[in-house]
Amino acid sequence: MWSQQQYGFRNNHSTSLANSDLYENLLQNLDKKIISCAVFLDLRKAFNSVNHSILLTKLEHYGVRGNALKLIQSYLSNRKHHIQGANIKSSLNSIISGVYQSSIIGPLFLLIFINDLPKSNTMKSILFADDRVLVQTDNNLGKLQNSFNQEMTKVMDWLTANKLSLNISKTKYMLITSIHVSTESFVINVNSNRIETTLTYKYLGVIADENLTWIEHCKQLCSTISKYVGVMHQVKHYVNNQALRMLYHSLINSRAQYGIIAWGRAASCHLQPISVVSNRATRCLNTDELLTNKVTTIYKMQKILQLKDIYNLEVRKFKHKYTTSQLPATFNNYFELITDVHSYNTRQIKTRQFALPKARSNSGAKMLKHSALEILSKIPPEIKNKTCLALFLEEYRNMYYSATRTIFYVYIYCCT
């Protein structure tokens, strides 16, 4: 029933996987020297614009009939609302469209309402609730412009039929290409309105740029973490270590971890400033400064992962979910089995399950098809073969910390 391109409010789906799907697709196009045009659609008041009669028709189409459909119809009909403030109350008005965004069933209704959007066009679609991006590709810039405008006409026809509207001023497009072409003549029009181009766009909390370097995202993340480091320095003399750890995980680690499976492949020169400010925050957790002042030792003492280790863990989680079929259907057959490539009795066929594909460029080498296999090859088989994700993460963290525990004890012994 559900569109494979929908990542919102579904089991084993997330914003990070939606960003990974987009990033992997764009990297693959760059590796093949194909021009990509990504348009980030902004629907005007999507939750408030869900037409009730159209929603009920779609529910019936998807198999909700009889008393269940009548119950939903009763839930949606004859609802009224008013606005009250400063002891002034407006008159009651009937609600003829829209679903409650803050309710449990409201997001589900929205997913059902826009579920057939990807079928209205041939572009690659990535959706998370009402946040959506469409990607069209071609080897020729002129052909790409023509096909893109044709497909956008189909999208606008679907929006009109479903009584939704596009916010033209907030809808942007981005051209991603490794070929030197003149993009000044590239124009996208929607109902005689020109869509503006952009060099960067924040999609689902991660800032992507036209060269897929993640420079702007790294800069903004570094600036955000720096502010919270100042907060930790101010409060560290008034709270205990447990409270400081909670602050670190809620303010800093959560932001460093979010979407890192995509932007974590940025160049080291862009990731280094984030590591530096994260190290400053970690030093705040060192309540016994006489014991050690080495930041790597503090990470191990507090059982906190460094930035590079966070990325490695997220990649290993991705690969583990793939092996145990816990990823969205869009990632099916993403990795290629060695036995499907050849049947020769090589050394790799004994140690690796999946084949390492050839990359034509640096963009291809950044894809998870390469980095995930290289990182996973360093994990012992007894941990790699764990079918339960929770057990896999527990065993991996135990392996990670035990590998440095001996070094830490030797360090303490030498200091004393």
ChimeraX attribute file (.defattr): number of C-alpha atoms within 10 A of each C-alpha:
attribute: neighborCount
match mode: 1-to-1
recipient: residues
	/A:1	8
	/A:2	12
	/A:3	18
	/A:4	15
	/A:5	20
	/A:6	25
	/A:7	25
	/A:8	20
	/A:9	14
	/A:10	13
	/A:11	10
	/A:12	13
	/A:13	17
	/A:14	19
	/A:15	19
	/A:16	19
	/A:17	20
	/A:18	26
	/A:19	25
	/A:20	19
	/A:21	18
	/A:22	19
	/A:23	20
	/A:24	19
	/A:25	16
	/A:26	27
	/A:27	25
	/A:28	19
	/A:29	21
	/A:30	23
	/A:31	20
	/A:32	17
	/A:33	16
	/A:34	20
	/A:35	21
	/A:36	24
	/A:37	22
	/A:38	23
	/A:39	25
	/A:40	20
	/A:41	19
	/A:42	19
	/A:43	19
	/A:44	15
	/A:45	14
	/A:46	19
	/A:47	21
	/A:48	16
	/A:49	18
	/A:50	21
	/A:51	17
	/A:52	20
	/A:53	14
	/A:54	15
	/A:55	20
	/A:56	21
	/A:57	14
	/A:58	18
	/A:59	18
	/A:60	14
	/A:61	10
	/A:62	12
	/A:63	11
	/A:64	15
	/A:65	15
	/A:66	9
	/A:67	9
	/A:68	13
	/A:69	16
	/A:70	13
	/A:71	11
	/A:72	15
	/A:73	15
	/A:74	11
	/A:75	10
	/A:76	17
	/A:77	14
	/A:78	10
	/A:79	13
	/A:80	11
	/A:81	11
	/A:82	10
	/A:83	10
	/A:84	10
	/A:85	7
	/A:86	5
	/A:87	5
	/A:88	8
	/A:89	10
	/A:90	10
	/A:91	10
	/A:92	11
	/A:93	11
	/A:94	11
	/A:95	15
	/A:96	17
	/A:97	17
	/A:98	19
	/A:99	22
	/A:100	13
	/A:101	15
	/A:102	8
	/A:103	9
	/A:104	9
	/A:105	11
	/A:106	14
	/A:107	19
	/A:108	16
	/A:109	22
	/A:110	22
	/A:111	21
	/A:112	18
	/A:113	21
	/A:114	22
	/A:115	19
	/A:116	15
	/A:117	17
	/A:118	20
	/A:119	13
	/A:120	16
	/A:121	17
	/A:122	16
	/A:123	19
	/A:124	15
	/A:125	22
	/A:126	24
	/A:127	24
	/A:128	20
	/A:129	19
	/A:130	19
	/A:131	17
	/A:132	20
	/A:133	22
	/A:134	23
	/A:135	21
	/A:136	19
	/A:137	23
	/A:138	17
	/A:139	15
	/A:140	11
	/A:141	21
	/A:142	14
	/A:143	11
	/A:144	18
	/A:145	19
	/A:146	13
	/A:147	17
	/A:148	25
	/A:149	15
	/A:150	15
	/A:151	17
	/A:152	21
	/A:153	17
	/A:154	17
	/A:155	21
	/A:156	17
	/A:157	14
	/A:158	20
	/A:159	17
	/A:160	12
	/A:161	10
	/A:162	17
	/A:163	12
	/A:164	21
	/A:165	16
	/A:166	17
	/A:167	13
	/A:168	18
	/A:169	11
	/A:170	13
	/A:171	18
	/A:172	22
	/A:173	21
	/A:174	20
	/A:175	21
	/A:176	21
	/A:177	24
	/A:178	17
	/A:179	11
	/A:180	6
	/A:181	10
	/A:182	8
	/A:183	10
	/A:184	6
	/A:185	9
	/A:186	13
	/A:187	15
	/A:188	20
	/A:189	16
	/A:190	15
	/A:191	9
	/A:192	7
	/A:193	10
	/A:194	14
	/A:195	17
	/A:196	16
	/A:197	17
	/A:198	14
	/A:199	13
	/A:200	19
	/A:201	20
	/A:202	12
	/A:203	15
	/A:204	15
	/A:205	14
	/A:206	22
	/A:207	18
	/A:208	22
	/A:209	19
	/A:210	19
	/A:211	17
	/A:212	20
	/A:213	16
	/A:214	22
	/A:215	20
	/A:216	17
	/A:217	21
	/A:218	22
	/A:219	14
	/A:220	14
	/A:221	19
	/A:222	23
	/A:223	14
	/A:224	16
	/A:225	22
	/A:226	19
	/A:227	13
	/A:228	18
	/A:229	22
	/A:230	12
	/A:231	14
	/A:232	22
	/A:233	15
	/A:234	11
	/A:235	14
	/A:236	16
	/A:237	12
	/A:238	9
	/A:239	10
	/A:240	12
	/A:241	16
	/A:242	10
	/A:243	13
	/A:244	23
	/A:245	19
	/A:246	12
	/A:247	18
	/A:248	22
	/A:249	14
	/A:250	11
	/A:251	18
	/A:252	23
	/A:253	21
	/A:254	11
	/A:255	16
	/A:256	22
	/A:257	17
	/A:258	18
	/A:259	22
	/A:260	22
	/A:261	23
	/A:262	27
	/A:263	23
	/A:264	23
	/A:265	19
	/A:266	17
	/A:267	12
	/A:268	11
	/A:269	9
	/A:270	19
	/A:271	21
	/A:272	15
	/A:273	17
	/A:274	21
	/A:275	17
	/A:276	14
	/A:277	19
	/A:278	22
	/A:279	18
	/A:280	17
	/A:281	25
	/A:282	23
	/A:283	19
	/A:284	21
	/A:285	23
	/A:286	22
	/A:287	15
	/A:288	8
	/A:289	12
	/A:290	8
	/A:291	13
	/A:292	17
	/A:293	12
	/A:294	11
	/A:295	15
	/A:296	17
	/A:297	17
	/A:298	22
	/A:299	18
	/A:300	18
	/A:301	16
	/A:302	13
	/A:303	13
	/A:304	19
	/A:305	18
	/A:306	19
	/A:307	21
	/A:308	15
	/A:309	12
	/A:310	19
	/A:311	22
	/A:312	20
	/A:313	20
	/A:314	19
	/A:315	22
	/A:316	24
	/A:317	19
	/A:318	18
	/A:319	22
	/A:320	23
	/A:321	17
	/A:322	17
	/A:323	14
	/A:324	14
	/A:325	13
	/A:326	16
	/A:327	19
	/A:328	21
	/A:329	13
	/A:330	14
	/A:331	14
	/A:332	10
	/A:333	9
	/A:334	11
	/A:335	20
	/A:336	14
	/A:337	15
	/A:338	18
	/A:339	13
	/A:340	9
	/A:341	11
	/A:342	11
	/A:343	9
	/A:344	10
	/A:345	9
	/A:346	9
	/A:347	8
	/A:348	13
	/A:349	16
	/A:350	9
	/A:351	10
	/A:352	14
	/A:353	15
	/A:354	17
	/A:355	19
	/A:356	18
	/A:357	15
	/A:358	10
	/A:359	16
	/A:360	13
	/A:361	15
	/A:362	11
	/A:363	20
	/A:364	21
	/A:365	17
	/A:366	20
	/A:367	21
	/A:368	23
	/A:369	21
	/A:370	17
	/A:371	16
	/A:372	21
	/A:373	20
	/A:374	12
	/A:375	15
	/A:376	19
	/A:377	14
	/A:378	9
	/A:379	14
	/A:380	11
	/A:381	11
	/A:382	9
	/A:383	15
	/A:384	19
	/A:385	13
	/A:386	15
	/A:387	13
	/A:388	11
	/A:389	14
	/A:390	11
	/A:391	12
	/A:392	19
	/A:393	18
	/A:394	12
	/A:395	15
	/A:396	18
	/A:397	16
	/A:398	12
	/A:399	15
	/A:400	15
	/A:401	16
	/A:402	13
	/A:403	12
	/A:404	15
	/A:405	15
	/A:406	11
	/A:407	12
	/A:408	18
	/A:409	11
	/A:410	11
	/A:411	14
	/A:412	12
	/A:413	9
	/A:414	8
	/A:415	10
	/A:416	6
